[in-house]
Amino acid sequence: MEDWIKVTLILCLFGTLREIRPSEPFVTEFLSGEWRNITQEQLNQDVYPVGTYSYLGLLVLVFLITDFLRFKPVIILSGLSGISVYAVLLWTSSLKWVQVSQFLYGLYMATEVAYLTYIYAKVDPDKYPLVSSYTRIAALTGRFVSGVSSQLLTHFDLMNYRDLNYITLVAQVLATFWAFWLPPVPYGIYFHRRSRTSLQLDIDHADKHTPPSSPSNRRSIRRGITDAATLITRHARLAYTRPKVLAWSALYAVVLALFVLAQTNMQILWKLVQGESNETVAYNGAVEAILTLLGAFGAFIASYCTKALLPAPVAAVQGVATFVGTYVPNVFASYVGYIVMGMLFHYTITLASAKIASQLTDESCFGLIFGINTLVGTGLQSILTLILIQTMKLPITAQYFTISGLFLVLASAWLLGWIVHLYKQNKSINITNQYG
């Protein structure tokens, strides 16, 4: 078996196990149920924002150290943080500990960047498209299994919402154990950029002749950090000075921020609508399973529908779907609105990624731009959380009406930008024809 296939299989199994979290579709039901008795207002204002802010802060740190630590230690940390999250949820009871679990969850999500970028440092560039699709399929498989299993287990009263956390915990333990089998990365994308052979010779030489804390080693580390920082800065400048990269990156960040903000509190909205419509059965797991399948379909369609105008009507449909899912006092309307919004999110994010990648020439640059765009999107989500939830203290329905309006603003802005681009393009063609 070829090495890249072996590495991909190990990474895919880790990704599948990591995403088997059947407790997630019903986390609000669990936290507001008999086991915790946390109110919906506390979840909205005191619990979930902790995860958002910690994710932002820790993502900055993880983004900086992942390449320096050569990926594998951070992937193992991802598994350990997942174990900690669900251990805290299972065996503590106070609101403070729930907030601690949200901090740990922020770390858990931030360390996902190591899983997503490990493959870029481990396989040859010509295998990037193939292994990227495999790892994405593996993650989607785990999410689909989570949605289906959680729905079946709760619907047939085989498990309650708390018991689902045991399955999630076991899956995280298995994922962590499996992460130790990942082959180490002897060099990074920006740090430790030397060849594997020369790097090993240097390490062997250092072990035999140079104390770890010697001045020459410290100078070498400082020089490596300086060189990496210079290369990162150059790649970022070269990428973001290209108008198309900047425009599609902005779209990527805004769409990510709006979707994650909507997804974070969606279960609170469903619970509110269920109370108003006297619905007693929650179909959160089935909804997440359907969204996973349709999201994969949306990502597939994005590889064929690559017209630059499409994000405008897509964002408009997302805004309408969010509005209808909030305005109609029926939980099934809310389910459908969320599924439509989520499917189109996967379409747009895949389209934006493809457009960005097509403008980049250095293979290592895409991982960097992906990380920066994710960081900016998380920052926008944190700002919206601070303004809408913790400063203005909007009711949950008002929050989603605002999100729907922001999707419509995004659609209008993209349409306007597209019209301006066409005008400039036609003007340039006319000038060329006039003086050509």
C-alpha positions, 0 to 999 in steps of 0.5 A: 500500500502506498504511503499516502493511501495509508496516511489518508486512511488513518486520518479519515478514520480519526475524522470519522470518529471525531465527528461521531457526536450524537449528543450534539443535535440535542445538547440544548435539550440536555442542558435545559432538561432535568439533568441541568435545568439551565434556562434558555436565556442562560444558554443564549447569553451565558453559556454558548457565547463562552464557546464562541469567544474561546474558539476565537481566542484559542484559534489564534493560538492554535493557528500559530503553533500547529505548523510549529509543533508539526500537526500531530501533537495538536491533533492529539490535543483535539482528541483530549479536549473532546474527552474533557468536554464530554466528561465535564458535561457528564459528571458535573452539575453547576452552570460554571462547569457548563461554561468550562465545558464551553471553553474546552469546546472552543479548544476542541473546535480550534484544534480542528485546524490541525486535522484539516491542514495535516494532509497538506504537510504529509502528502505530495501536492498532486494528491491534495484534491483527492485526499481533501475530498476523502477527509471531507467525506470521512467527516460528513460520514461521522456527522451523518452517523451522529444524526441518524443514531441520535434520532433513532436512539431517542425516538425509540427511548433506547437512550435519553439525552444525557446517555448520548454523551456516553457514546460521544465520549467513547468516540472521542477516546477512540479518536484520540487513541487512533491519533497516536497512529498518525505518522509524525510530520518531520517538517512543516509548511512554514516552520521546519521547511527543510527536507526530511533527510537533512532535518534528521541529520541535523537532529542527530547531530544536535543530539550528539554534539549540541546541548538543547539549550545552547546559544546556537540552538536558540539562534536557530529557533529564532531564525526559523521563526523569523523566516517562517513569519517572513514567508507567511507575511509574503504569502498573505500579501501576495494572496490578498492583493489580488482583488478576486482572492479578497472578494471571495475571502470576504464572502467566505468569512461573512457566510461562515460567521452568519451560518455558525451564529445561526447554528449555535442557537438554532436548538434554542429557537426550535425548543421555543417553537416546539413549546408554542406549537405543543410539539413534544417530539424533537427531530433534531438528529434527523434534521442534522442527518438530512443537512449533512447529505444535502450539504454534501450535495451542495458542495458537489454542485458547487464544483460545476456551478462556478458563476460569480453571480450565484452567491447573490441569489443564494444568500437571498434564499438563505435570508428568506429561509431563515426568516420563514423558519423563524416567522412561521410558528411551526417547528417543521418550517423551522427545520426546513428553513435551517436545512435550506440555509445549511445546504446553501452554506456548504455550496457557497463555502465550497464555491468560495474555496474553489475560487480562492484556490484557483487564484493561488499559485503556491500549494502551501498558501491555500492552508494559510489563507483558509486559516486566516479566512476562518479566523476572520469569520470567527471574529465576525461571529464573535462581534455579532454575538457580542452586539446582538446577544450580550449587548442588545440582549435581543430575544431569540426570534429577533436574533434570527430576523436580524440574521435573515436581514444580514443575509439579504444585505450580503446578497445586495452587496455581492450583486452591487459588487458584481455590477461594478465589476462588469462596468469596469470590465466593459469600460476597460474593453472599450478603452482597449478597442478605442486605442487598440 
